[in-house]
């Protein structure tokens, strides 16, 4: 069956329908990862977006449910050059086509994803429609595309009730560390990265009042990744400021990093096309060392509006010089824009979880 990707600038790509048979309007973004398409699909940070994979063949190793980063796929749509007809992996449970169908994710294959990616890089991220309607009227579609916004997607992806995840590696005489994880769209491996280091993790919904978290007396607080414009999260930002005012150690990733910056008087802005992939170099400004990181974000903290009395840059992106992390002055708080819990990789910066553990040990 034919399918069409219609962009808000009037460009139309014709391809083949994959996944669920339904029409969708979304923000179109691209991811440069060569592997890990399941982790991409199940990353809640993609809520409100349709993802174009730049690697030309997707689906060749199938779907292994054990590797999912959340309970379901979150992108509105999936765009590939070629969807593998067959898969080969002893761990696979089923095909990616079956996965997309069962989770109501529509998609398109057979288009020139390289041309689409170049267009998004040159003109910036734009909205688009995936449809199988061959009788679409462009003049009717384009106004719908221009009106689309992702909205408050954190509310869509966060957990509904608090729940506990016990440590995976606690020794008999080891100190028990309790971490409160605020779920703005958290990937499973954030909690697992803490659990394998001996932490009990209590996961809280995004709108949980700061007073409730403080009253639980955690040894540390983790602010997770998540989707959308950080400035949409006004009530959450107010609660994070209350957490900042405590002496509890805090580690934040991606959206959590942006929200902490906004809570302490800094600013964020939307990037032209964002950073999404598993191959982004970031530089540690203290040591000068460069790490390869996994990233998924379309917004960034504005370094020109940082108050050094509050926070100083800790990492920058080697490709474009944008901010990739902050150290908070006089506080047991550090935040990063990239994903040190990266799954399926790279894991160069996993040591940041060890840093967080040591920070909690000092204050315990």
Secondary structure, DSSP 8 states (H G I E B T S, - for coil): -EEEEEETTS-EEEEEEEES---EEEEEEEE--SS-HHHHHT-GGGTTEEEEE-SSEE-TT-B-GGG-SSSS---SEEE-SEE-SS---TT--B-HHHHHHHTT-EEEESS-HHHHHHHHHHH--EEEEEE--TT--HHHHHHHHHH----STHHHHS-SS-EEE--SS--TT---EEEEEEESS--HHHHHHHHTTTEEEEEEETT--HHHHHHTT-SEEEE----S-GGG-HHHHHHHHHHHTSSSEEEEETHHHHHHHHHTT--EEEEEEEEEEEEEEEEETTT--EEEEEEEEEEEE-GGG--TTTEEEEEEETTT--EEEEEETTSSEEEESSBTT-SSS--TTTHHHHHHHHHHHHH-
